[in-house]
């Protein structure tokens, strides 16, 4: 059973929605945040990335930064840039990017079910990022960046939000990256109750993106339990919930600084022991469990040679079947000597939102020796790993499009 809860959402007035909506604060650099927010006093990065308003060199984890963000959130509310719903509601959030479309329900998910594992995880959190999220929630007394959840779609959800999305939206805009964002409200009490009941038939939610945000919400709830007069607002965390077959995962690609003593020719010879190699002129469509590789000015396609025993091992452990795992076990560790991708400075990561030519330009620039464009992790693979209580390798999924911050905020205080 999966529990969802309506909430008194804080939302931008329609005339401010385009200016408020911002990329998640942890996917942009400080310079990028300043550029995006420059000239726009209503950009939500002024809440989530408030150091953009402060002096160069300030510690992004300083009290001053968190307090500036909280002050900006209060100012947005006082100036009626953001307004709070009078009654609990759900939102409906649709994104269109090129030919891809996904429509999700904006709600609160149960922190209790997160703690019990009904909401399934697939990665470990980093203490510094989790602590940052805790301080944001505590200081701002709110949750703003929604967690991206998904569930296995069943036949009953085929037309689950059709009635709502057939009406005129609250607002619709296309962001600078070409993604169209459309938002509706679901305020009818009968419809809300029906949605809550229908989700009780969902066995589990899966976290696609937002492990640090959900972990931080759990910690805040635990620390405040029994200390507040109205704890109900702290029982859930802000999320957008999608059917599994609407999500899109792009590859999380790699560049490596050197060939660990190999010449390009010798490296290709070493790869040929485990991979079928062929030249390609149109990279970016890597074979299953394999990769496209840019080396010495040329693209090569690599399809792994797998013995029956190797295939059996991959079937028994879903983590082993991932393209990123195959690359790690057959190339990065044994050939290039990269034992820990989280800490080794010889490797870097490039999200699949960037085209293959970006990888090639990094190698051609001379700072990197080789680039790998991976076969993307599939949603089915991600569910298999989560169901087995496994952990995904680092940097193995890039979900696109990203949810925008500022379109929905969940306050933990009464007003």
N, C-alpha and C positions, 0 to 999 in steps of 0.2 A: 504494500500500500504506500502511495506517495501522497504527501500532504502539501497542499498549496493554500495560501492565505491571501485574501485581498488586503489592501492597505491604503492609507490616506496619502496618496502620492503627492510629492512636490514636483511641479512640472513648469516648464517655461510657458508664458503666454504665447499663443500661436505666432504673434508678430515678432517674438524674440527667439523663436526656436532655432532658426538657422544660425543666429549669432551666438547662442548659448552652447549648442552642441559642439563637442570637441572630441578629438581622439583620446583614448585612454592615456592617462598621464604617464604611465610607465612604458609606453612604446615610442615616446618622443624624447629627444635630448633637450637640454635646457635651451640651447640656441634655437632648435625647432619650435619649442613652446613659445619662446619670445616672438618668433616670426609669425606664428599662427595667431597669437593673441594681440600682436601689435596693432594699435588703432581700434581695437574691439574691447571696450570696457566690460562687456557682458560674456566674454568667452569663459567657459567653465574651467579651463586650465588655470585661471586665476584662483580657483578653489583647490583643485587637485595638485597643481604645480606652482604654488604661490611664490616660490623663490624667484620666479621670473620677474617679479616686481621689486625684488630686493637687490642689494649690492652684489657685484661679482665676487665669487669666492666664498659666499655664505654656505655654511654646512646645511645641505638639504634636509637633514634630520634634526635641525635645531628647533627649539620651542618656538622661536619667532616665525619660522616658516609655517608650522601647523596653526599657530594662532592667526597669522595673516589669512590663511585659507578659510578658517572659521569665520573671521570678520567679513571676508568677501561673500561667503554664503549668506550670512545675516543681512548684508547690504542688498544682495539680490532679492531676498525676501521682503525687506523693508521697502524697496523701490518697486515692488510688484513686477519685477522681471521674472521671478519664480513665484508661483502661487500654490497653496496647499489645497487639495481636494477636501470638500466638506465631509465626505463619507468614504468608507473603504471601497476600493474599485480595483479592477484589473485593467491593464493596458494590453494592446495588441501592437506589435512592432514588426513591420515588414521591411526587408532590405532587398534591393535589386542592384546587381552589379553585372554588367554585360548581360550574359544569358542566364545568370544564376539568380534564383529568388528563394528567400527563406522567410517564414512568418512564424513568430513566436509569441507566447503569452508572457506578459510582464506581471510578476507576482512575487510573493515571499515564499521561499522554501523553508522547510523546518530544520532548524539547527539541531534539534534533538535527533532527527533522522540522519542528519550529516554525522553526528557523533556516533550513531549506531551502525553506520555503514550502509544504510539504505540508499543514501546518496553516495555513489561510488567514485573513488579517486583513482588516479593513475600516475601520480608523480609526487615526489617529496617536495616540501617547501623549504625555501632558504630563510634562515632566521632573520636576516637583516630586512628582507622584503616583507616577511610576515609582521615583524615588529613595526615597520613603517605603516602598514595597513591598520594595525591595532591603534596606533597613535592618531591616524587620520579619523577613524571612527570615534575614538574617545574624545578628541578635541573638537571635531565638527559635530559630534552627537548625531551622526547620520551615516548612512551607507549610500554611496553615489555610483561607483562603477559596478554595474550589474555582473553577476556571475553568469556565464553561458552554460546552461544545462541542456541535456537532451534525453529523450526516452525512446524506447522501441515503439514505433508507431504500430497501432493495431487498426483493424478495419473500422472500428467505431470512431476513430479520429480522422477519417478520410475528409470529412467536411466540418472539422471541429470549430473553425472560426468563420465559416462562410457568411453567416448572418451579419457578423460585425464588419467584416471587410467589404461587404456589399454596400455599406453606407458611406457617406462622405467622411473623410478622415479629419481629425483635429488639425493636422498640418502635414505637409509633404514638402521635401526639399531634396536637392541633389548637392552633395558635398563636393569639395574641391577635388577629391580623388575619384569622382565619377559614380559614387555609390548613392543610390536614391533611398531615402529614409521616409517611411510613412507610418504615422501613429494614429491609432483609434483608441477610444475609451469604451470600457465595458462596465456600465454603472447599474444596470438593471439587476435588482436583488435576486430575482428568480433565475436569471441567466448565470449570475455569480454562483449561486448555490448549486446549480446543475453542473457547472464546471468543476467545482470542488468535489462533488460526488463522483463525477466521471474519472477524475484523476486518482481516486482511491483504487481504481482497477489497474493502475500502472504499478508494476512490480518494483521499479527502481528508477532513479534518476542517475545520470552520468555527468560528471563535470567535464566539459570540453575545455573551457578556459576560465580560470578564476580560482585556482587552488589556494592562493595566498589570501584572497578576499574572503573565501568561505572559512578558512582556518582562523582568520582574524576575527570574524564575526562570532565564531564559537568561543574564542578566548574572551572576548568582551562580554558575552552572555555569562560565561562562567564566573568572571570576576565581579559582575554586578548582581548576580543572582541573590535575591532577598534584600537588596539594598535600596530598591526603588519602589515607589508606590504604584507604578503602572508598568509592570514588567512585560506585558503582552507584546509591546512593540519590539522587544529584544528577542522574541522567540523565533524570528525568521530572518533570513538574509535576502537581499534584493537579487533577483535573477530574471533572465529571459529564457523560456523553456521552448525548445524546438523538437519536432519529430526527427528521428535520427536520419531519415532519408532526405532531409532538406539541407543538411549541413555540408559544407565544402571544406576539405582539408587540402592545403597546398603543401608541397615538400618544404622541408627545412634543410637548405643546402649547405655545403661545406667548402671552405677554401683552406689550403694548407700551405704554409710558408716555404717549405723545402721538401726535397724528396728523400731525406734521411740517408744521403750518400749515393743514391741511385742516379744514373743518367736517365734522361727520358726513355731512351731505347731499352735499357736494362729494367726500368720500372715496368714498361709495357710487357717485356718478356716474363717478369715475375707475375704480373696480373694474369697473363694468358694461361697460367697453370690452373687457375680457378674460375676464369671467366672466358666466355666467347666474346671476342672483340671485333668490332667492325667500325669503319669510319662513318660519320653522319654529317650531313649538311644542315639539318633542321633539328637542333637539340631541343630538349624540353619535354620529350615523351619517353622517359626512361622505361625499360622493361620491368616487369614484376620482379621485386626483390633485387633489382639491379640499379644501374645509374648511367647517366651520360657524363663523360669526363672531358674537361678541357685541359690539354697538356701540349706544351711546345707549339702553340699556335693552331692546334687542330682539336676537333671534337671527335670522341670515340664513344660508342655505345657498348656497355658491358652487361652481359647476361650471365648470371652465375651458373656454373656447372654444379649440379647437386646429385649426390649419390642417394640411393634409396634410404640408407641409414640417416643421412643428413635431412632428408625430407621427413622422415619419421620423427626425428628430434624436433623439427620445427612444428610439426603437428601437435606434439605433446606439450610444448612450451610456446605459447603464442608470441612471446617477446622475441624468441629466436627467429621467427618468420618475418619480422619487420625488415624492410630494406636498410634502415639505419643500423640495425643489429648486424646484418650480413656484412655491410661495409665496415663496421667496427671490427668484427671478428676476423675478417679476411684481408682487410687492407690497412685500416688506420693503425691497429695495434701491431700486427706482425711485420708489416712492410714499412710503415712510416713512423713507428715507434711512439704513437700517441696513446698513452695508457689512461689518461683522465681528460676527457674532453671538456669537463667543467673548468679545469684550471690550467691546461696547457696553453701557453701563449702562441704556439705554432699553429693553432687552428682557430678559425672564426666561422660564424654562421650567417647565412643570408636567407631571409625569408623568401618563399616562393612567389610573393607578390612582385619581386624583382625578376625581370626577364633574363634568359640565359646570357644575353650580351653583357649584362652587368658582371656576371661571373667571369666572362672572358676578358673584360676590360681590367678586372683586378689582376688577373694573371699577366696580361700583356703589359700592365704598368710596372711589373718587375718586383712588386712587394710579395707576391704569392706565386708558388710554383705550379699548383694544380688546383682545379676546381671540380667538385662533384655535384651534379644535379640528380637528386634521388627520386626513385619511384615513391609517390606520396603514401603515407600511412592512410589506410581506409577507415571509415567509421566502424565497419564490422571488426577490423583488427583492434581498434581502440576498445570496443566493447568486450572483445574476447580477453584482452589483457586485464581490463577492470574486473570482469567476472571472475577471473582467476586470481584476483587480488595481487596482480603483478604491478610492476613499475615500468613505465615507459623510459627508454633511454633519454638522456638530455637532448633538448632541442629536436624533437622528432615530429611535432605537429605544428602547423601554422594555419590557424583558422582565418578564413577571409570570406566575407567582409567582417571588420571589427565592429562591435557594438559601440555606439557613441556615448560618452559621458554627458550627464547633465539633462538628458531627456526625462529621466525619472530619478527621484531621490527619495530615500526612505528615512524620515526623521525618527530619532529615538527619544525625542522629547515632545511633550504636549505644548501647544501654543494657544 
